[in-house]
Amino acid sequence: MSTLSIYHNPRCSKSRNALSYLESNKDKYNYDIEIILYQKEAPTRDQLEKLATYLGLTSKEDSIKPWKTLLRPDAQKLVSSWQETFELLSSEPQHLERPFIVDFQQARAALGRPDLTDVEALWKPSVPVQQTTLSDGTIFIARQPVVEPSVQATVAPLINKPTVAKKLSEAEIKELRQLREADPATWTRSKLAKKFGCSELFVSIAAPKSTTATASVVENEVSHGYRRKLITQERQKRKALW
Protein backbone atom coordinates (compact mmCIF):
# COMPACT_ATOMS: atom_id res chain seq x y z
CA MET A 1 0.00 0.00 0.00
CA SER A 2 1.44 3.35 -1.03
CA THR A 3 1.33 6.54 1.02
CA LEU A 4 0.41 9.92 -0.44
CA SER A 5 1.82 12.87 1.49
CA ILE A 6 0.03 16.20 1.17
CA TYR A 7 1.65 19.50 2.12
CA HIS A 8 -1.46 20.92 3.67
CA ASN A 9 -2.63 24.36 4.72
CA PRO A 10 -6.03 24.12 6.47
CA ARG A 11 -6.79 27.78 5.68
CA CYS A 12 -6.47 27.22 1.92
CA SER A 13 -9.60 26.09 0.07
CA LYS A 14 -7.56 24.38 -2.67
CA SER A 15 -5.67 22.43 -0.04
CA ARG A 16 -8.87 21.43 1.77
CA ASN A 17 -10.45 20.28 -1.49
CA ALA A 18 -7.39 18.19 -2.36
CA LEU A 19 -7.36 16.55 1.09
CA SER A 20 -11.07 15.78 0.85
CA TYR A 21 -10.53 14.28 -2.60
CA LEU A 22 -7.71 12.08 -1.33
CA GLU A 23 -9.82 10.85 1.58
CA SER A 24 -12.78 10.02 -0.65
CA ASN A 25 -10.63 7.82 -2.91
CA LYS A 26 -8.20 6.15 -0.52
CA ASP A 27 -10.30 3.01 0.06
CA LYS A 28 -11.04 2.58 -3.62
CA TYR A 29 -7.43 2.93 -4.74
CA ASN A 30 -5.81 1.47 -1.62
CA TYR A 31 -3.43 4.13 -0.31
CA ASP A 32 -2.72 5.89 3.00
CA ILE A 33 -2.63 9.64 3.54
CA GLU A 34 0.08 11.56 5.39
CA ILE A 35 -0.81 15.16 6.23
CA ILE A 36 2.20 17.47 6.49
CA LEU A 37 1.41 20.83 8.07
CA TYR A 38 4.37 22.45 6.41
CA GLN A 39 3.87 25.86 8.03
CA LYS A 40 4.35 24.33 11.47
CA GLU A 41 7.05 21.88 10.41
CA ALA A 42 9.12 23.33 7.59
CA PRO A 43 10.15 20.85 4.86
CA THR A 44 13.79 19.89 4.82
CA ARG A 45 16.09 20.67 1.93
CA ASP A 46 16.17 16.98 1.04
CA GLN A 47 12.36 16.89 0.86
CA LEU A 48 12.29 20.01 -1.30
CA GLU A 49 14.90 18.63 -3.67
CA LYS A 50 12.94 15.40 -4.02
CA LEU A 51 9.74 17.36 -4.63
CA ALA A 52 11.38 19.38 -7.39
CA THR A 53 12.84 16.22 -8.96
CA TYR A 54 9.56 14.29 -8.82
CA LEU A 55 7.79 17.22 -10.52
CA GLY A 56 10.38 17.14 -13.29
CA LEU A 57 11.51 20.70 -12.55
CA THR A 58 15.22 20.08 -12.06
CA SER A 59 15.60 18.79 -15.62
CA LYS A 60 14.33 22.06 -17.10
CA GLU A 61 16.51 24.95 -18.19
CA ASP A 62 17.22 27.58 -15.52
CA SER A 63 16.40 30.28 -18.07
CA ILE A 64 12.67 29.57 -17.60
CA LYS A 65 13.04 29.73 -13.79
CA PRO A 66 11.38 26.39 -13.00
CA TRP A 67 11.74 26.95 -9.26
CA LYS A 68 8.79 29.36 -9.45
CA THR A 69 6.47 26.33 -9.46
CA LEU A 70 7.36 25.67 -5.81
CA LEU A 71 6.58 29.22 -4.71
CA ARG A 72 3.52 31.29 -4.06
CA PRO A 73 3.10 34.13 -6.60
CA ASP A 74 4.13 36.84 -4.12
CA ALA A 75 7.40 35.02 -3.33
CA GLN A 76 8.54 34.24 -6.87
CA LYS A 77 10.39 37.56 -7.15
CA LEU A 78 12.37 36.95 -3.97
CA VAL A 79 14.65 34.27 -5.42
CA SER A 80 16.68 33.75 -8.59
CA SER A 81 18.05 30.20 -8.23
CA TRP A 82 17.36 26.77 -6.79
CA GLN A 83 19.75 27.47 -3.91
CA GLU A 84 17.85 30.60 -2.88
CA THR A 85 14.52 28.80 -3.29
CA PHE A 86 15.46 25.93 -0.97
CA GLU A 87 16.88 28.35 1.61
CA LEU A 88 13.76 30.52 1.53
CA LEU A 89 11.32 27.62 1.89
CA SER A 90 13.34 26.01 4.65
CA SER A 91 13.27 29.21 6.70
CA GLU A 92 9.89 30.62 5.61
CA PRO A 93 7.69 27.66 4.61
CA GLN A 94 4.61 29.85 4.20
CA HIS A 95 5.96 30.74 0.75
CA LEU A 96 5.53 27.13 -0.48
CA GLU A 97 2.83 26.73 -3.12
CA ARG A 98 -0.07 24.50 -2.10
CA PRO A 99 -1.20 21.80 -2.14
CA PHE A 100 1.59 19.48 -3.26
CA ILE A 101 0.83 15.74 -3.09
CA VAL A 102 3.85 13.44 -3.11
CA ASP A 103 4.30 9.70 -3.40
CA PHE A 104 7.83 9.25 -2.07
CA GLN A 105 7.74 5.50 -2.66
CA GLN A 106 6.96 5.83 -6.36
CA ALA A 107 8.96 9.08 -6.78
CA ARG A 108 5.98 11.02 -8.13
CA ALA A 109 4.40 14.35 -7.22
CA ALA A 110 1.63 16.67 -8.39
CA LEU A 111 0.24 20.10 -7.64
CA GLY A 112 -3.45 20.25 -6.79
CA ARG A 113 -4.19 23.45 -8.63
CA PRO A 114 -5.82 24.80 -10.70
CA ASP A 115 -7.63 21.43 -10.59
CA LEU A 116 -6.95 17.88 -9.42
CA THR A 117 -6.27 16.31 -12.80
CA ASP A 118 -2.57 15.78 -12.12
CA VAL A 119 -3.32 14.45 -8.64
CA GLU A 120 -5.48 11.65 -10.07
CA ALA A 121 -2.51 10.36 -12.06
CA LEU A 122 -0.71 9.53 -8.79
CA TRP A 123 -2.97 6.56 -8.10
CA LYS A 124 -4.82 5.88 -11.32
CA PRO A 125 -2.78 3.58 -13.58
CA SER A 126 -2.21 4.59 -17.17
CA VAL A 127 -3.54 1.18 -18.27
CA PRO A 128 -6.25 -0.99 -16.67
CA VAL A 129 -4.91 -3.28 -13.95
CA GLN A 130 -6.30 -6.11 -11.88
CA GLN A 131 -5.14 -6.41 -8.26
CA THR A 132 -5.15 -9.77 -6.48
CA THR A 133 -4.25 -10.18 -2.80
CA LEU A 134 -2.20 -13.34 -2.27
CA SER A 135 -2.26 -15.58 0.81
CA ASP A 136 0.79 -13.86 2.32
CA GLY A 137 -0.78 -10.43 1.95
CA THR A 138 1.21 -9.49 -1.15
CA ILE A 139 -0.75 -7.64 -3.83
CA PHE A 140 -0.25 -9.03 -7.32
CA ILE A 141 -0.94 -6.43 -10.02
CA ALA A 142 -1.59 -7.62 -13.58
CA ARG A 143 -1.98 -5.21 -16.47
CA GLN A 144 -5.08 -5.68 -18.56
CA PRO A 145 -5.34 -4.94 -22.30
CA VAL A 146 -6.69 -1.49 -23.05
CA VAL A 147 -9.01 -3.02 -25.65
CA GLU A 148 -10.79 -6.32 -25.20
CA PRO A 149 -9.19 -9.19 -27.17
CA SER A 150 -12.51 -9.84 -28.92
CA VAL A 151 -12.49 -6.26 -30.17
CA GLN A 152 -8.83 -6.44 -31.18
CA ALA A 153 -9.54 -9.54 -33.27
CA THR A 154 -12.16 -7.69 -35.30
CA VAL A 155 -10.52 -5.81 -38.13
CA ALA A 156 -12.12 -2.54 -39.09
CA PRO A 157 -13.76 -2.64 -42.53
CA LEU A 158 -11.92 -0.94 -45.34
CA ILE A 159 -13.33 2.41 -46.39
CA ASN A 160 -12.25 1.95 -49.99
CA LYS A 161 -12.35 -1.66 -51.08
CA PRO A 162 -9.51 -2.60 -53.43
CA THR A 163 -10.54 -3.23 -57.00
CA VAL A 164 -9.22 -6.23 -58.85
CA ALA A 165 -8.34 -5.26 -62.42
CA LYS A 166 -9.62 -7.65 -65.08
CA LYS A 167 -7.22 -8.94 -67.72
CA LEU A 168 -8.87 -8.27 -71.08
CA SER A 169 -8.60 -10.60 -74.01
CA GLU A 170 -7.47 -9.50 -77.46
CA ALA A 171 -11.09 -9.50 -78.68
CA GLU A 172 -12.20 -7.28 -75.78
CA ILE A 173 -9.33 -4.84 -76.35
CA LYS A 174 -10.24 -4.66 -80.04
CA GLU A 175 -13.89 -3.95 -79.18
CA LEU A 176 -12.80 -1.31 -76.66
CA ARG A 177 -10.71 0.46 -79.32
CA GLN A 178 -13.52 0.36 -81.83
CA LEU A 179 -16.01 1.91 -79.41
CA ARG A 180 -13.52 4.57 -78.39
CA GLU A 181 -12.69 5.47 -81.98
CA ALA A 182 -16.28 5.43 -83.23
CA ASP A 183 -17.77 7.70 -80.58
CA PRO A 184 -15.26 9.07 -78.04
CA ALA A 185 -17.81 11.58 -76.71
CA THR A 186 -20.15 8.79 -75.63
CA TRP A 187 -17.59 6.12 -74.78
CA THR A 188 -15.48 8.00 -72.35
CA ARG A 189 -12.68 6.38 -70.33
CA SER A 190 -14.87 5.98 -67.26
CA LYS A 191 -17.70 4.31 -69.23
CA LEU A 192 -15.34 1.97 -71.01
CA ALA A 193 -13.57 1.09 -67.76
CA LYS A 194 -16.92 0.28 -66.17
CA LYS A 195 -18.09 -1.77 -69.17
CA PHE A 196 -14.95 -3.90 -69.48
CA GLY A 197 -14.02 -4.01 -65.78
CA CYS A 198 -10.63 -2.36 -66.15
CA SER A 199 -9.03 0.88 -65.01
CA GLU A 200 -9.34 4.22 -66.75
CA LEU A 201 -5.56 4.30 -67.06
CA PHE A 202 -5.63 1.08 -69.06
CA VAL A 203 -8.30 2.56 -71.35
CA SER A 204 -6.18 5.66 -71.99
CA ILE A 205 -3.18 3.45 -72.85
CA ALA A 206 -4.99 0.83 -74.93
CA ALA A 207 -7.32 3.22 -76.75
CA PRO A 208 -6.07 6.81 -76.66
CA LYS A 209 -8.30 9.48 -78.15
CA SER A 210 -7.49 9.99 -81.82
CA THR A 211 -6.13 13.30 -83.07
CA THR A 212 -9.18 13.69 -85.30
CA ALA A 213 -11.52 13.41 -82.37
CA THR A 214 -9.41 15.83 -80.36
CA ALA A 215 -9.42 18.34 -83.18
CA SER A 216 -13.21 18.09 -83.52
CA VAL A 217 -13.63 18.75 -79.82
CA VAL A 218 -11.38 21.79 -80.05
CA GLU A 219 -13.30 23.00 -83.10
CA ASN A 220 -16.59 22.66 -81.24
CA GLU A 221 -15.19 24.56 -78.30
CA VAL A 222 -13.97 27.38 -80.51
CA SER A 223 -17.32 27.67 -82.27
CA HIS A 224 -19.06 28.42 -78.99
CA GLY A 225 -17.96 32.06 -79.09
CA TYR A 226 -15.24 34.55 -78.37
CA ARG A 227 -15.09 33.83 -74.65
CA ARG A 228 -14.73 30.10 -75.17
CA LYS A 229 -12.10 30.76 -77.81
CA LEU A 230 -10.02 32.75 -75.31
CA ILE A 231 -10.34 29.97 -72.75
CA THR A 232 -9.20 27.40 -75.32
CA GLN A 233 -6.23 29.52 -76.34
CA GLU A 234 -5.16 29.97 -72.73
CA ARG A 235 -5.46 26.24 -72.19
CA GLN A 236 -3.27 25.52 -75.22
CA LYS A 237 -0.65 28.00 -73.95
CA ARG A 238 -0.55 26.29 -70.54
CA LYS A 239 -0.16 22.90 -72.20
CA ALA A 240 2.76 24.23 -74.22
CA LEU A 241 4.53 25.17 -70.98
CA TRP A 242 4.16 21.70 -69.43
CYANA upper distance limits for C-alpha pairs under 8 A (distance plus 0.5 A):
  1 MET  CA     30 ASN  CA      6.70
  1 MET  CA     31 TYR  CA      5.88
  1 MET  CA     32 ASP  CA      7.65
  2 SER  CA     30 ASN  CA      8.01
  2 SER  CA     31 TYR  CA      5.48
  2 SER  CA     32 ASP  CA      6.82
  2 SER  CA    103 ASP  CA      7.86
  2 SER  CA    105 GLN  CA      7.35
  3 THR  CA     31 TYR  CA      5.99
  3 THR  CA     32 ASP  CA      5.05
  3 THR  CA     33 ILE  CA      6.13
  3 THR  CA     34 GLU  CA      7.27
  3 THR  CA    103 ASP  CA      6.69
  3 THR  CA    104 PHE  CA      8.18
  3 THR  CA    105 GLN  CA      7.96
  4 LEU  CA     31 TYR  CA      7.44
  4 LEU  CA     32 ASP  CA      6.65
  4 LEU  CA     33 ILE  CA      5.52
  4 LEU  CA     34 GLU  CA      6.56
  4 LEU  CA    101 ILE  CA      6.91
  4 LEU  CA    102 VAL  CA      6.10
  4 LEU  CA    103 ASP  CA      5.40
  4 LEU  CA    104 PHE  CA      8.13
  5 SER  CA     33 ILE  CA      6.38
  5 SER  CA     34 GLU  CA      4.97
  5 SER  CA     35 ILE  CA      6.39
  5 SER  CA     36 ILE  CA      7.31
  5 SER  CA    101 ILE  CA      5.99
  5 SER  CA    102 VAL  CA      5.56
  5 SER  CA    103 ASP  CA      6.84
  5 SER  CA    104 PHE  CA      8.36
  6 ILE  CA     19 LEU  CA      7.90
  6 ILE  CA     33 ILE  CA      7.96
  6 ILE  CA     34 GLU  CA      6.77
  6 ILE  CA     35 ILE  CA      5.73
  6 ILE  CA     36 ILE  CA      6.38
  6 ILE  CA     99 PRO  CA      7.13
  6 ILE  CA    100 PHE  CA      6.23
  6 ILE  CA    101 ILE  CA      4.86
  6 ILE  CA    102 VAL  CA      6.87
  7 TYR  CA     35 ILE  CA      6.97
  7 TYR  CA     36 ILE  CA      5.35
  7 TYR  CA     37 LEU  CA      6.60
  7 TYR  CA     38 TYR  CA      6.38
  7 TYR  CA     98 ARG  CA      7.26
  7 TYR  CA     99 PRO  CA      6.12
  7 TYR  CA    100 PHE  CA      5.87
  7 TYR  CA    101 ILE  CA      6.98
  8 HIS  CA     15 SER  CA      6.31
  8 HIS  CA     16 ARG  CA      8.16
  8 HIS  CA     19 LEU  CA      8.28
  8 HIS  CA     35 ILE  CA      6.85
  8 HIS  CA     36 ILE  CA      6.28
  8 HIS  CA     37 LEU  CA      5.75
  8 HIS  CA     38 TYR  CA      7.13
  8 HIS  CA     98 ARG  CA      7.42
  8 HIS  CA     99 PRO  CA      6.38
  8 HIS  CA    100 PHE  CA      8.20
  9 ASN  CA     15 SER  CA      6.47
  9 ASN  CA     16 ARG  CA      8.00
  9 ASN  CA     37 LEU  CA      6.82
  9 ASN  CA     38 TYR  CA      7.95
  9 ASN  CA     39 GLN  CA      7.94
  9 ASN  CA     98 ARG  CA      7.79
  9 ASN  CA     99 PRO  CA      7.96
 10 PRO  CA     15 SER  CA      7.23
 10 PRO  CA     16 ARG  CA      6.62
 11 ARG  CA     15 SER  CA      8.41
 11 ARG  CA     16 ARG  CA      8.24
 12 CYS  CA     16 ARG  CA      6.77
 13 SER  CA     17 ASN  CA      6.58
 14 LYS  CA     18 ALA  CA      6.69
 14 LYS  CA     98 ARG  CA      8.01
 14 LYS  CA     99 PRO  CA      7.38
 14 LYS  CA    112 GLY  CA      7.63
 14 LYS  CA    113 ARG  CA      7.41
 15 SER  CA     19 LEU  CA      6.72
 15 SER  CA     98 ARG  CA      6.82
 15 SER  CA     99 PRO  CA      5.48
 15 SER  CA    112 GLY  CA      7.93
 16 ARG  CA     20 SER  CA      6.63
 17 ASN  CA     21 TYR  CA      6.60
 18 ALA  CA     22 LEU  CA      6.71
 18 ALA  CA     99 PRO  CA      7.67
 18 ALA  CA    112 GLY  CA      6.77
 18 ALA  CA    116 LEU  CA      7.58
 19 LEU  CA     23 GLU  CA      6.73
 20 SER  CA     24 SER  CA      6.70
 21 TYR  CA     25 ASN  CA      6.97
 22 LEU  CA     26 LYS  CA      6.50
 22 LEU  CA     33 ILE  CA      7.95
 23 GLU  CA     27 ASP  CA      8.50
 23 GLU  CA     33 ILE  CA      8.05
 25 ASN  CA     29 TYR  CA      6.62
 26 LYS  CA     30 ASN  CA      5.87
 26 LYS  CA     31 TYR  CA      5.69
 26 LYS  CA     32 ASP  CA      7.02
 26 LYS  CA     33 ILE  CA      8.22
 27 ASP  CA     31 TYR  CA      7.48
 29 TYR  CA    123 TRP  CA      7.16
 29 TYR  CA    124 LYS  CA      8.17
 36 ILE  CA     41 GLU  CA      8.14
 37 LEU  CA     41 GLU  CA      6.70
 38 TYR  CA     42 ALA  CA      5.48
 38 TYR  CA     43 PRO  CA      6.70
 38 TYR  CA     93 PRO  CA      6.93
 38 TYR  CA     94 GLN  CA      8.22
 39 GLN  CA     93 PRO  CA      5.94
 39 GLN  CA     94 GLN  CA      6.08
 42 ALA  CA     89 LEU  CA      7.97
 42 ALA  CA     90 SER  CA      6.30
 42 ALA  CA     91 SER  CA      7.75
 42 ALA  CA     92 GLU  CA      8.10
 42 ALA  CA     93 PRO  CA      5.95
 43 PRO  CA     47 GLN  CA      6.56
 43 PRO  CA     48 LEU  CA      7.07
 43 PRO  CA     89 LEU  CA      7.99
 43 PRO  CA     90 SER  CA      6.56
 43 PRO  CA     93 PRO  CA      7.74
 44 THR  CA     48 LEU  CA      6.80
 44 THR  CA     90 SER  CA      6.64
 45 ARG  CA     49 GLU  CA      6.58
 45 ARG  CA     86 PHE  CA      6.54
 45 ARG  CA     87 GLU  CA      8.22
 45 ARG  CA     90 SER  CA      7.09
 46 ASP  CA     50 LYS  CA      6.71
 47 GLN  CA     51 LEU  CA      6.60
 48 LEU  CA     52 ALA  CA      6.69
 48 LEU  CA     86 PHE  CA      7.23
 49 GLU  CA     53 THR  CA      6.66
 49 GLU  CA     86 PHE  CA      8.31
 50 LYS  CA     54 TYR  CA      6.47
 50 LYS  CA    107 ALA  CA      8.46
 51 LEU  CA     55 LEU  CA      6.70
 51 LEU  CA    102 VAL  CA      7.73
 51 LEU  CA    109 ALA  CA      7.16
 52 ALA  CA     56 GLY  CA      6.89
 52 ALA  CA     57 LEU  CA      5.83
 52 ALA  CA     58 THR  CA      6.58
 52 ALA  CA     67 TRP  CA      8.31
 52 ALA  CA     70 LEU  CA      8.14
 53 THR  CA     57 LEU  CA      6.40
 53 THR  CA     58 THR  CA      6.00
 53 THR  CA     59 SER  CA      8.16
 54 TYR  CA    107 ALA  CA      6.13
 54 TYR  CA    108 ARG  CA      5.40
 54 TYR  CA    109 ALA  CA      5.91
 55 LEU  CA    108 ARG  CA      7.38
 55 LEU  CA    109 ALA  CA      6.03
 55 LEU  CA    110 ALA  CA      7.04
 56 GLY  CA     60 LYS  CA      7.86
 57 LEU  CA     66 PRO  CA      6.21
 57 LEU  CA     67 TRP  CA      7.57
 58 THR  CA     66 PRO  CA      7.94
 60 LYS  CA     64 ILE  CA      8.21
 60 LYS  CA     66 PRO  CA      7.15
 61 GLU  CA     65 LYS  CA      7.86
 61 GLU  CA     66 PRO  CA      7.94
 62 ASP  CA     66 PRO  CA      6.97
 62 ASP  CA     81 SER  CA      8.29
 65 LYS  CA     80 SER  CA      8.01
 65 LYS  CA     81 SER  CA      8.00
 67 TRP  CA     71 LEU  CA      7.74
 67 TRP  CA     81 SER  CA      7.68
 67 TRP  CA     82 TRP  CA      6.64
 67 TRP  CA     85 THR  CA      7.34
 68 LYS  CA     72 ARG  CA      8.28
 68 LYS  CA     73 PRO  CA      8.45
 68 LYS  CA     76 GLN  CA      6.03
 69 THR  CA     97 GLU  CA      7.82
 70 LEU  CA     96 LEU  CA      6.32
 70 LEU  CA     97 GLU  CA      5.87
 71 LEU  CA     75 ALA  CA      6.52
 71 LEU  CA     76 GLN  CA      6.31
 71 LEU  CA     95 HIS  CA      6.20
 71 LEU  CA     96 LEU  CA      5.33
 71 LEU  CA     97 GLU  CA      5.28
 72 ARG  CA     76 GLN  CA      6.97
 72 ARG  CA     95 HIS  CA      5.92
 72 ARG  CA     96 LEU  CA      6.35
 72 ARG  CA     97 GLU  CA      5.21
 72 ARG  CA     98 ARG  CA      8.43
 75 ALA  CA     79 VAL  CA      8.08
 75 ALA  CA     95 HIS  CA      6.58
 79 VAL  CA     84 GLU  CA      5.99
 79 VAL  CA     85 THR  CA      6.37
 79 VAL  CA     88 LEU  CA      8.45
 80 SER  CA     84 GLU  CA      7.13
 80 SER  CA     85 THR  CA      8.07
 81 SER  CA     85 THR  CA      6.73
 82 TRP  CA     86 PHE  CA      6.68
 83 GLN  CA     87 GLU  CA      6.78
 84 GLU  CA     88 LEU  CA      6.51
 85 THR  CA     89 LEU  CA      6.70
 86 PHE  CA     90 SER  CA      6.50
 87 GLU  CA     91 SER  CA      6.80
 88 LEU  CA     92 GLU  CA      6.13
 88 LEU  CA     93 PRO  CA      7.88
 88 LEU  CA     95 HIS  CA      8.35
 89 LEU  CA     93 PRO  CA      5.03
 89 LEU  CA     94 GLN  CA      7.94
 89 LEU  CA     95 HIS  CA      6.81
 89 LEU  CA     96 LEU  CA      6.77
 98 ARG  CA    111 LEU  CA      7.58
 98 ARG  CA    112 GLY  CA      7.68
 98 ARG  CA    113 ARG  CA      8.30
 99 PRO  CA    111 LEU  CA      6.44
 99 PRO  CA    112 GLY  CA      5.89
 99 PRO  CA    113 ARG  CA      7.83
100 PHE  CA    109 ALA  CA      7.57
100 PHE  CA    110 ALA  CA      6.35
100 PHE  CA    111 LEU  CA      5.13
100 PHE  CA    112 GLY  CA      6.70
101 ILE  CA    109 ALA  CA      6.14
101 ILE  CA    110 ALA  CA      5.94
101 ILE  CA    111 LEU  CA      6.83
101 ILE  CA    112 GLY  CA      7.73
101 ILE  CA    119 VAL  CA      7.54
102 VAL  CA    107 ALA  CA      8.15
102 VAL  CA    108 ARG  CA      6.47
102 VAL  CA    109 ALA  CA      4.74
102 VAL  CA    110 ALA  CA      7.08
103 ASP  CA    107 ALA  CA      6.28
103 ASP  CA    108 ARG  CA      5.69
103 ASP  CA    109 ALA  CA      6.52
103 ASP  CA    122 LEU  CA      7.86
104 PHE  CA    108 ARG  CA      7.08
108 ARG  CA    122 LEU  CA      7.39
109 ALA  CA    119 VAL  CA      8.35
109 ALA  CA    122 LEU  CA      7.69
110 ALA  CA    118 ASP  CA      6.18
110 ALA  CA    119 VAL  CA      5.93
110 ALA  CA    122 LEU  CA      8.03
111 LEU  CA    116 LEU  CA      8.23
111 LEU  CA    118 ASP  CA      7.32
111 LEU  CA    119 VAL  CA      7.25
112 GLY  CA    116 LEU  CA      5.48
112 GLY  CA    117 THR  CA      8.22
112 GLY  CA    118 ASP  CA      7.51
112 GLY  CA    119 VAL  CA      6.59
116 LEU  CA    120 GLU  CA      6.94
117 THR  CA    121 ALA  CA      7.58
118 ASP  CA    122 LEU  CA      7.82
119 VAL  CA    123 TRP  CA      8.41
120 GLU  CA    124 LYS  CA      6.44
121 ALA  CA    125 PRO  CA      7.45
121 ALA  CA    126 SER  CA      8.21
125 PRO  CA    129 VAL  CA      7.69
127 VAL  CA    143 ARG  CA      7.32
127 VAL  CA    144 GLN  CA      7.53
127 VAL  CA    145 PRO  CA      8.05
127 VAL  CA    146 VAL  CA      6.82
128 PRO  CA    143 ARG  CA      6.50
128 PRO  CA    144 GLN  CA      5.68
128 PRO  CA    145 PRO  CA      7.43
128 PRO  CA    146 VAL  CA      6.91
129 VAL  CA    141 ILE  CA      6.91
129 VAL  CA    142 ALA  CA      5.98
129 VAL  CA    143 ARG  CA      4.82
129 VAL  CA    144 GLN  CA      5.70
130 GLN  CA    141 ILE  CA      6.17
130 GLN  CA    142 ALA  CA      5.73
130 GLN  CA    143 ARG  CA      6.87
130 GLN  CA    144 GLN  CA      7.31
131 GLN  CA    139 ILE  CA      6.86
131 GLN  CA    140 PHE  CA      6.12
131 GLN  CA    141 ILE  CA      5.05
131 GLN  CA    142 ALA  CA      7.01
132 THR  CA    139 ILE  CA      6.06
132 THR  CA    140 PHE  CA      5.52
132 THR  CA    141 ILE  CA      6.93
133 THR  CA    137 GLY  CA      6.39
133 THR  CA    138 THR  CA      6.25
133 THR  CA    139 ILE  CA      4.95
133 THR  CA    140 PHE  CA      6.64
134 LEU  CA    138 THR  CA      5.77
134 LEU  CA    139 ILE  CA      6.59
134 LEU  CA    140 PHE  CA      7.41
145 PRO  CA    149 PRO  CA      8.03
147 VAL  CA    151 VAL  CA      7.06
147 VAL  CA    152 GLN  CA      7.01
148 GLU  CA    152 GLN  CA      6.79
149 PRO  CA    153 ALA  CA      6.62
150 SER  CA    154 THR  CA      7.24
165 ALA  CA    197 GLY  CA      7.22
165 ALA  CA    198 CYS  CA      5.75
165 ALA  CA    199 SER  CA      7.20
166 LYS  CA    196 PHE  CA      8.36
166 LYS  CA    197 GLY  CA      6.26
166 LYS  CA    198 CYS  CA      5.99
167 LYS  CA    198 CYS  CA      8.08
168 LEU  CA    172 GLU  CA      6.34
168 LEU  CA    173 ILE  CA      6.80
168 LEU  CA    196 PHE  CA      8.16
168 LEU  CA    198 CYS  CA      8.40
169 SER  CA    173 ILE  CA      6.76
170 GLU  CA    174 LYS  CA      6.64
171 ALA  CA    175 GLU  CA      6.74
172 GLU  CA    176 LEU  CA      6.57
172 GLU  CA    196 PHE  CA      8.17
173 ILE  CA    177 ARG  CA      6.74
173 ILE  CA    206 ALA  CA      7.78
174 LYS  CA    178 GLN  CA      6.76
175 GLU  CA    179 LEU  CA      6.73
176 LEU  CA    180 ARG  CA      6.67
176 LEU  CA    192 LEU  CA      7.50
176 LEU  CA    196 PHE  CA      8.43
176 LEU  CA    203 VAL  CA      8.46
176 LEU  CA    207 ALA  CA      7.61
177 ARG  CA    181 GLU  CA      6.50
177 ARG  CA    206 ALA  CA      7.72
177 ARG  CA    207 ALA  CA      5.57
178 GLN  CA    182 ALA  CA      6.44
179 LEU  CA    183 ASP  CA      6.67
179 LEU  CA    184 PRO  CA      7.83
179 LEU  CA    187 TRP  CA      6.96
180 ARG  CA    184 PRO  CA      5.34
180 ARG  CA    187 TRP  CA      6.16
180 ARG  CA    188 THR  CA      7.71
180 ARG  CA    207 ALA  CA      7.05
180 ARG  CA    208 PRO  CA      8.47
180 ARG  CA    209 LYS  CA      7.68
181 GLU  CA    207 ALA  CA      8.33
181 GLU  CA    209 LYS  CA      7.58
181 GLU  CA    210 SER  CA      7.40
183 ASP  CA    187 TRP  CA      6.52
184 PRO  CA    188 THR  CA      6.29
184 PRO  CA    209 LYS  CA      7.48
184 PRO  CA    213 ALA  CA      7.68
187 TRP  CA    191 LYS  CA      6.34
187 TRP  CA    192 LEU  CA      6.55
188 THR  CA    192 LEU  CA      6.68
189 ARG  CA    193 ALA  CA      6.45
189 ARG  CA    200 GLU  CA      5.86
189 ARG  CA    203 VAL  CA      6.40
189 ARG  CA    204 SER  CA      7.25
190 SER  CA    194 LYS  CA      6.66
190 SER  CA    200 GLU  CA      6.33
191 LYS  CA    195 LYS  CA      6.59
192 LEU  CA    196 PHE  CA      6.58
192 LEU  CA    200 GLU  CA      8.20
192 LEU  CA    203 VAL  CA      7.57
193 ALA  CA    197 GLY  CA      5.98
193 ALA  CA    198 CYS  CA      5.31
193 ALA  CA    199 SER  CA      5.81
193 ALA  CA    200 GLU  CA      5.86
193 ALA  CA    203 VAL  CA      7.05
194 LYS  CA    198 CYS  CA      7.33
194 LYS  CA    199 SER  CA      8.50
198 CYS  CA    202 PHE  CA      7.23
198 CYS  CA    203 VAL  CA      8.04
199 SER  CA    203 VAL  CA      7.11
200 GLU  CA    204 SER  CA      6.78
201 LEU  CA    205 ILE  CA      6.82
202 PHE  CA    206 ALA  CA      6.41
203 VAL  CA    207 ALA  CA      6.03
203 VAL  CA    208 PRO  CA      7.65
204 SER  CA    208 PRO  CA      5.31
204 SER  CA    209 LYS  CA      8.05
209 LYS  CA    213 ALA  CA      7.10
209 LYS  CA    214 THR  CA      7.32
210 SER  CA    214 THR  CA      6.82
211 THR  CA    215 ALA  CA      6.52
212 THR  CA    216 SER  CA      6.72
213 ALA  CA    217 VAL  CA      6.78
214 THR  CA    218 VAL  CA      6.78
215 ALA  CA    219 GLU  CA      6.57
216 SER  CA    220 ASN  CA      6.62
217 VAL  CA    221 GLU  CA      6.71
218 VAL  CA    222 VAL  CA      6.68
218 VAL  CA    232 THR  CA      8.15
219 GLU  CA    223 SER  CA      6.71
220 ASN  CA    224 HIS  CA      7.15
221 GLU  CA    228 ARG  CA      6.87
221 GLU  CA    229 LYS  CA      7.44
221 GLU  CA    232 THR  CA      7.77
222 VAL  CA    226 TYR  CA      8.08
222 VAL  CA    228 ARG  CA      6.53
222 VAL  CA    229 LYS  CA      5.20
222 VAL  CA    232 THR  CA      7.54
223 SER  CA    228 ARG  CA      8.44
223 SER  CA    229 LYS  CA      8.03
224 HIS  CA    228 ARG  CA      6.52
224 HIS  CA    229 LYS  CA      7.93
225 GLY  CA    229 LYS  CA      6.63
226 TYR  CA    230 LEU  CA      6.81
227 ARG  CA    231 ILE  CA      6.91
228 ARG  CA    232 THR  CA      6.65
229 LYS  CA    233 GLN  CA      6.68
230 LEU  CA    234 GLU  CA      6.67
231 ILE  CA    235 ARG  CA      6.67
232 THR  CA    236 GLN  CA      6.72
233 GLN  CA    237 LYS  CA      6.75
234 GLU  CA    238 ARG  CA      6.79
235 ARG  CA    239 LYS  CA      6.77
236 GLN  CA    240 ALA  CA      6.74
237 LYS  CA    241 LEU  CA      7.11
238 ARG  CA    242 TRP  CA      7.17
